[in-house]
Amino acid sequence: MKVPWTVIVDHIDHMVKVAGIDHVGIGSDFDGIPTTPAGMEDVSKLPALREELKRRGYSEADIRKIMGENFMHVFAEVERVAKEMQKGAASAVAGGKSE
């Protein structure tokens, strides 16, 4: 028996309670998984998650965070750190050259 798709929102609720709304996000990578919850067979079903989050009292701002904004904030930070690391590596190489 497949679990219902609403279990996904149960997990989101739990993660929000544990980590806070600013640290929860979802993705839509359905490739490589053997089975999905009933009713969440592909990305076209994601609007149901939005509706269930709304029904459970999440604000539109919080739903946007969960559905992608939090990921974008994390990815922006990853890019910032990568640029800093690249600058540091370039400085180390330039500083290590003998003239």
N, C-alpha and C positions, 0 to 999 in steps of 0.2 A: 504494500500500500504506500503510495506517495504521500508525503506530507503536504498540507495545503500551503499556498504561497504566503498566507498571512503570518506564517512562522518567521518569515524574513523580517517582518515588522516587529514581531516579538523580540527578535535578536537586536534590532535597531534600538528598541526601547531599553533593553538591558545595557547596551553599549553607551547610550546617552546617560543613563543613570550612573554608570561606572566611570566613564571618561569625560563626559560633558559634550554638549551639542557641537562645540567647535572641533571635536576630534573624531567625528563619525562621518563616514561617507560610503557610498556604494559604487560599484562598477558594473559593467554589463558584459563581461567576458564569459560567454556561454560555450566557448570552444574548449574541448578537452574534458568536460565533465560528463560523467556517465548518465546522470539523471538530474532533473530539475524538480523543484516543488510543483505540484499540480497547479496549473494556472499561470505559471511563470516559465513557459517553454522557450520564449525568445524575448528580445529587446522590445518588441511591440507591446509587451504586457507591462512595462515599467510604469505607465500612467496609473495603473491600479495601485502601485505602491504609494504614489503621491496622494491619491484619494484616501487610502487607508491611513496614512500619516495625518492627513487633514482631519479625518473622522476621529482620530485619537487625540486631537487637540494641538497638534503641532502648528505653529504659525507658518505663513508663507515664507518668511525669512529663514526659519529653521529648516523647512523642507528644501529650499534652495541650497542651503549649506550641505545637507545630507546628499542631495542629488548631484552635487558637483562643485560647489563653491569651495568646500573644505579641501577637496583634492587640488583645486587650482592654487589655493594658498600654499599648500605643501609643495607643490611642484615649483612655484615661484621661489620658495626658499631653497629648494634643491638647486635650482639654476643659479641663485645668488651665491651659494656656498661653492658650487663648481667653478664659477668665475673667480672667486677669491683664491681657490686652490690653484687654479691655472696661473694666476698672477704670481702666487708664491713660488710655484715651480719654475716659472720663467725667470724670476728674480734669483732663485738659487742657481740656475744654470748660468745666468749672466754673471753672477758674483763669483762663480767657481772657475771662470775662464782665466787663463793666464795670458798676459800680454807681453 
